[in-house]
Amino acid sequence: MEKKKKKDPKDMRHGYTTGACATATTKAALIALLSGEEQESVTIFLPVGKYATFTMEHTVREGEAVRCGTIKDAGDDPDVTHLALIESTVSFIEGDAIVLDGGVGVGRVTKPGLPVPVGEAAINPVPRKMLEEVVKETLEHFGVKRGVKVVISVPAGEELAKKTLNGRLGIVGGISILGTRGTVVPFSSAAYMASIAEAVSVAHAAGQKHLILTTGGRSERYAMALFPDLAEECFIEMGDFVGHALKHCKIHDIPQVTLVGMMGKFSKVAQGVMMVHSKSAPINFEFLADLAAESGVPPVLQEEVRHANTASQVGEIMLEHGYQAFFDRLCMACCHASIQHVKGNINVSTYIYSMKGEQLGRAEQIDSID
């Protein structure tokens, strides 16, 4: 089979957020309610400072309400909500207030620490502002003063939410309506970084004092077995964003942090690299050889480390010759680099595991740099 050619980032198509889609469907439904005419498409102004036009999939009149839907286009971003149907049901209410709520497939907040109060639909602040503004503008355009209720729904939202961190964050029943720009940047790390920040905030609001930061799902499973008594919100998948996660722990005064991951990524953390994507920085084998020397590894094996191809290969060399001290020293270096990154006042532990779930090394309760 011919290998699929990767797109150049500058050629990638931007998409639209769930917040932008919800705003567009709300405008279409309200215009249909006010004028009696279905809208094939509507144009809205996005927070990023430009206009965007959305095509409506359907307009359905339900008694005194109108429901419109559009298909979310996330562009070239691998978003779980890409091609999801986003709907808005609009109706008039007594008074002149604008009431926003979530329907089927939109989650509801059950834990403090998020930008939306407990008990409310998981519609974030910027989309809320967009929805309120588009309702006000449309009413003014038609010269009408009435109260309006808007209910945002995502029919597939509950199933889609299983692929997100919503359950861990205490958002139940569906996805969140998100977006600060209105557009989605292809392969952006911003959404993932935002979810890490929210996860730390939720854990802090729940009174948790010990957070476990893992590099992925496998290491999280090992961590949960290691700390079975900790609540679920204590476990946060930081992915490649080690420094970002640590800084948010520091911001929220989390006194104790434990890092759990594999040899490859933690070999980078140990040398002070806090964004550990494979393209972020190469493994410093000279650094690993120095750690091996400090661990009592003989010169001949130190030389093997210097000429290794991967960090995993270094781990195999150390395991084969029984140098447990090397892994413990590597964990210690991770703790020191983490403390230095956030400028102290934090207690850090590190555990390194093999792909098979074998604990290779550990360093516990490090609170200062020697």
C-alpha positions in Angstrom: 0.0 0.0 0.0 1.2 3.5 -0.8 1.9 5.5 2.3 -0.5 8.4 2.8 1.3 11.7 2.4 1.1 14.0 5.4 -0.3 17.5 4.9 1.8 20.5 5.5 0.5 22.3 8.6 0.0 25.6 6.6 -2.2 23.7 4.1 -4.5 22.2 6.8 -8.1 23.3 7.0 -9.3 25.1 10.1 -12.7 24.0 11.5 -15.3 25.3 13.9 -15.9 24.8 17.6 -19.0 23.3 19.2 -19.7 26.8 20.6 -19.7 28.3 17.1 -22.0 25.6 15.8 -24.4 26.1 18.7 -24.5 29.8 18.1 -25.2 29.4 14.4 -28.1 26.9 15.0 -29.5 29.2 17.7 -29.5 32.2 15.3 -31.2 30.1 12.5 -33.9 28.7 14.9 -34.6 32.2 16.4 -35.0 33.8 12.9 -37.3 30.9 11.9 -39.3 31.4 15.1 -39.6 35.2 14.5 -40.2 35.2 10.7 -41.7 31.8 10.1 -39.1 31.2 7.4 -36.6 28.4 7.4 -32.9 29.4 7.1 -30.8 27.3 4.8 -27.7 29.0 6.2 -26.7 31.7 8.7 -23.6 33.9 9.2 -22.2 34.7 12.6 -19.3 36.7 13.9 -16.6 34.6 15.7 -14.5 35.7 18.7 -11.4 35.3 16.5 -12.6 38.4 14.6 -14.1 37.0 11.4 -17.4 35.9 10.0 -18.4 32.3 9.2 -21.4 30.8 7.5 -23.0 27.6 8.6 -25.4 25.4 6.6 -28.4 24.0 8.4 -29.2 20.3 8.1 -32.8 20.7 9.2 -35.3 23.1 10.7 -38.1 21.5 12.7 -41.1 23.2 14.3 -42.1 21.6 17.6 -45.2 23.3 18.9 -44.2 26.8 20.0 -40.5 26.0 19.5 -38.1 25.7 16.5 -35.1 23.3 16.4 -32.3 23.7 13.9 -29.2 21.5 13.4 -25.8 21.7 11.7 -23.0 19.3 11.2 -19.8 20.3 13.0 -16.8 20.6 10.7 -13.6 20.4 12.7 -11.4 20.8 9.5 -8.2 18.8 9.7 -8.3 18.6 13.5 -8.7 15.1 14.9 -11.6 16.2 17.2 -14.0 13.6 18.6 -16.9 15.9 17.7 -16.0 16.2 14.0 -19.2 15.6 12.0 -21.4 15.5 15.1 -24.9 17.0 14.8 -25.2 20.2 16.9 -28.8 21.3 17.6 -30.5 24.3 19.2 -34.1 24.5 20.2 -35.4 28.0 20.7 -38.7 29.1 22.3 -40.2 32.3 23.8 -40.7 32.6 27.6 -42.3 35.1 29.9 -40.2 38.2 30.7 -37.2 39.4 28.8 -34.4 37.1 30.1 -32.3 34.8 27.9 -32.1 31.3 29.5 -29.5 28.8 28.3 -29.6 25.1 29.0 -28.3 21.8 27.7 -30.4 19.0 26.3 -29.6 15.5 25.1 -25.9 14.8 24.8 -24.7 18.0 26.5 -23.0 17.2 29.8 -23.9 18.6 33.2 -21.3 19.8 35.7 -21.2 17.8 39.0 -17.9 18.9 40.5 -16.5 22.3 41.4 -13.4 23.7 39.8 -14.7 24.2 36.3 -15.6 27.6 34.7 -19.2 26.5 34.8 -21.1 26.2 38.2 -22.1 22.8 39.5 -25.6 21.8 38.3 -25.4 23.8 35.1 -25.1 22.5 31.5 -21.4 22.3 30.4 -21.6 25.3 28.1 -18.4 27.2 28.7 -18.2 31.0 29.2 -17.2 32.1 25.7 -19.9 30.0 24.0 -22.4 31.3 26.6 -21.5 34.9 25.7 -21.7 34.1 22.0 -25.2 32.6 22.4 -26.5 35.5 24.5 -25.1 38.1 22.0 -26.6 36.4 18.9 -30.0 36.2 20.6 -29.9 39.9 21.6 -28.7 41.0 18.1 -31.4 38.9 16.4 -34.2 40.3 18.6 -33.0 43.8 18.0 -32.9 43.2 14.3 -36.5 42.2 14.3 -37.5 45.0 16.8 -38.8 42.4 19.3 -38.4 42.4 23.1 -39.2 38.9 24.5 -37.7 36.3 26.8 -36.0 33.5 25.0 -35.0 30.0 26.1 -32.2 28.2 24.2 -31.5 24.5 24.6 -28.4 23.1 23.0 -28.3 19.3 22.2 -25.9 16.9 20.6 -27.7 13.6 19.9 -24.5 11.6 19.9 -22.9 13.5 22.7 -23.2 10.9 25.5 -21.3 8.4 23.4 -18.8 10.9 22.2 -18.1 12.0 25.8 -16.6 8.5 26.5 -13.7 9.5 24.3 -13.0 12.7 26.4 -11.9 13.6 29.9 -15.4 14.7 30.8 -16.2 11.8 33.1 -13.0 12.4 35.1 -13.9 16.1 35.3 -17.3 15.4 36.7 -19.2 16.3 33.5 -21.9 13.7 33.1 -24.3 12.9 30.3 -22.5 14.3 27.3 -19.9 16.6 25.8 -19.1 20.2 26.7 -19.9 23.1 24.4 -16.4 24.7 24.0 -14.3 27.2 22.2 -12.7 30.5 22.9 -11.9 31.5 19.2 -14.8 30.0 17.4 -12.4 28.2 15.1 -10.4 25.0 15.6 -6.7 25.1 14.8 -5.6 21.8 13.1 -3.7 19.4 15.4 -3.6 22.1 18.1 -2.4 21.2 21.5 -4.4 24.0 23.1 -7.5 21.8 23.8 -5.5 19.1 25.5 -3.5 21.6 27.6 -6.8 23.2 28.6 -8.2 19.9 29.7 -5.1 19.3 31.9 -5.5 22.7 33.5 -9.2 21.9 34.2 -8.4 18.5 35.6 -5.9 20.0 38.1 -8.5 22.7 39.0 -11.2 20.1 39.6 -8.9 18.0 41.8 -7.9 21.1 43.8 -11.6 22.1 44.2 -12.3 18.6 45.6 -9.6 19.1 48.2 -7.1 16.7 46.8 -3.5 17.1 48.0 -1.7 14.4 46.0 -2.0 14.3 42.2 -0.7 11.5 39.9 0.5 12.8 36.5 0.9 10.1 33.8 2.1 10.1 30.2 -0.7 7.9 28.9 -3.4 5.3 29.4 -1.1 2.4 30.1 1.0 4.3 32.7 -2.3 5.6 34.3 -3.4 2.0 34.8 -0.1 1.2 36.5 -0.5 4.3 38.6 -4.0 3.4 39.7 -2.8 0.0 40.8 0.0 1.7 42.7 -2.3 4.1 44.5 -5.7 2.3 44.8 -7.0 4.5 47.6 -6.8 7.8 45.7 -9.9 9.2 44.1 -10.3 9.1 40.3 -9.8 12.9 39.9 -6.3 12.5 41.4 -5.1 10.8 38.2 -4.4 13.1 35.3 -3.1 12.1 31.9 -0.6 14.9 31.1 0.6 13.3 27.8 3.6 15.1 26.5 2.9 18.3 28.5 4.9 17.6 31.7 5.9 21.2 32.4 2.4 22.5 31.7 0.9 20.0 34.2 3.5 20.7 36.8 3.0 24.4 36.6 -0.7 24.1 37.1 -0.1 21.9 40.1 2.1 24.7 41.5 -0.5 27.4 40.6 -3.1 25.5 42.6 -0.7 24.8 45.6 -0.9 21.0 45.2 1.8 19.9 47.7 2.5 16.4 46.4 2.9 15.2 42.8 3.8 11.8 41.5 5.0 11.2 38.0 4.4 7.8 36.4 5.6 6.9 32.9 7.9 5.0 30.7 11.6 5.1 30.1 11.6 7.1 26.8 9.7 10.2 27.9 11.1 10.2 31.4 14.7 10.1 30.0 13.9 13.5 28.6 12.2 14.8 31.8 15.3 13.8 33.7 17.5 16.1 31.5 15.1 19.0 32.0 12.9 18.7 28.8 9.4 19.4 29.9 7.6 18.9 26.5 8.4 15.3 25.7 6.9 14.7 22.3 9.1 12.6 20.0 9.9 15.7 17.9 10.5 18.0 20.9 14.1 17.0 21.7 16.4 14.0 21.2 17.4 11.6 23.9 20.7 12.8 25.4 22.6 9.5 25.6 25.7 11.3 27.1 23.5 12.3 30.0 22.2 8.8 30.4 25.8 7.5 30.3 26.7 9.9 33.1 23.8 8.7 35.2 25.0 5.1 34.5 28.5 6.1 35.7 27.0 7.6 38.9 25.1 4.3 39.4 28.3 2.2 39.4 27.9 0.9 35.8 31.4 -0.1 34.4 32.9 2.0 31.5 32.3 -0.7 28.9 28.5 -0.5 29.5 28.6 3.3 29.7 30.0 3.2 26.2 27.1 1.0 25.1 24.7 3.5 26.5 26.4 6.3 24.6 25.9 4.4 21.3 22.4 3.2 22.0 19.6 4.0 19.5 16.7 4.4 22.0 16.1 5.0 25.7 14.3 1.6 25.8 17.6 0.0 24.6 19.4 1.7 27.5 16.8 0.3 29.8 17.3 -3.2 28.4 21.1 -2.9 28.9 20.6 -1.9 32.5 18.1 -4.6 33.2 20.2 -7.3 31.6 23.1 -6.5 33.9 21.0 -5.9 37.0 21.7 -2.2 37.5 18.6 -1.2 39.5 20.4 1.8 40.8 20.4 3.4 37.4 16.6 3.5 37.2 16.3 4.9 40.7 18.8 7.6 39.8 16.9 8.4 36.7 13.8 8.8 38.7 15.7 11.1 41.1 16.8 13.2 38.2 13.1 13.5 37.1 12.2 14.7 40.5 15.0 17.3 40.6 14.2 18.6 37.1 10.5 18.9 38.0 11.2 20.8 41.2 13.6 23.1 39.3 11.0 23.7 36.6 8.4 25.1 39.0 11.0 26.7 41.3 10.4 24.6 44.4 7.8 24.3 47.1 6.5 21.0 45.8 7.1 17.4 46.8 7.7 15.1 43.8 7.9 11.3 43.4 8.7 9.5 40.2 8.0 5.9 39.1 9.3 4.4 35.8 7.6 1.3 34.3 8.4 -1.0 31.4 5.8 -1.5 28.7 4.9 -4.8 30.4 4.0 -3.1 33.6 7.2 -3.9 35.5 8.3 -1.2 37.9 11.9 -0.4 36.9 12.7 2.4 39.3 11.4 4.9 41.8 12.3 8.0 43.8 9.8 9.1 46.5 9.1 12.3 48.4 11.8 14.5 47.0 11.2 18.1 48.1 14.5 19.8 47.3 17.5 19.7 44.9 20.8 18.6 46.2 
